[in-house]
């Protein structure tokens, strides 16, 4: 099943998505304010011959959405060349199941880029591998300093609630140090997709 122009048009605009958020608005706004896009990177988007449709699957509870969707929003706003439409993942299983991470996970955000005829150009799912690697190293470093957080190979979801909360707070604080590089890696990944247009 492919995405049609009619289906795409049913999505929310970026501003409509922000208006309907019930969680993480402050973090989203802070991330949006902090995003700085290098003029040379923005120029690559401005140079696109025509606007590209970008289908997004997201939820406001997801940390990767809160981190990465503001970057896409700023690229769209600054270039005028990305027509972003956002769908809530949990209400649009027909869409998310076309974009499974590793063929099995409903990871978000999904940014699917199309040409004007709705042929898919490429997709961005969750976060770049470089960001995943940095986060894994942060978790190993934090676990080395705090053995009470357990084995860093244990999925966070399997930790008891108190430990999970403490670890998530520690990770959030530590990730601030890598935020600039993470943002640049996301921009680079998106740019690599759109330059194929």
Phi, psi and omega in degrees: 000132180253169178272128179261160175302325180293317179293317180302318183295344180283348182286162177280151169286169177303314181293324177295321177298313180300320183293331183267358181298137176246351180224151171063023180299319182295316178296319180299312180296319178298317179295318180299316180295324185280341183296124175239125182250125179301134181305325179293322178293317180297323180300326179296325178283319180297333182280354178302138184293334179205159180298145178251133172291136177232112177272128182242136171246128189205165170213148185282354178271351188270124180300321180292328174294314181297327178283316194259331180296322176300330178294312178299319179300317179293322177296319180295314181295316184287332184261330186070014185242008178237117179265096188269131173229129188248135178239139175286126184306310189289345178258001184222059183296332178298328178277310184299327182289352172273348186230044181291135176287126182056025177074006183216340186254138177273055182289145176224158002284158167246130171242109178253123184258136182233156169278174183299341177268007179066034166271131182291133177268319182178173182218148176241125181235124173071284182193161176295153179301326179298323179290318177301317180296318178297319180294322178296320178294320177301317181295320177298317180297315180295318180295327177294324179279334184229081181302338180295344178279355175082188181295126181295346178279347179287126177304139182303324182297340181271355179279155176294160189301317182297314180295316180301316181298314180296316181295318180297321178295316180296319179295318181299317178296314182294326182292340177302326181291336182254002187301317181298314179293321178300315180299315180298322179293323177294314179301316181298319180295318179292318179299320179300326179287309187290334180291347174287345180287000000 
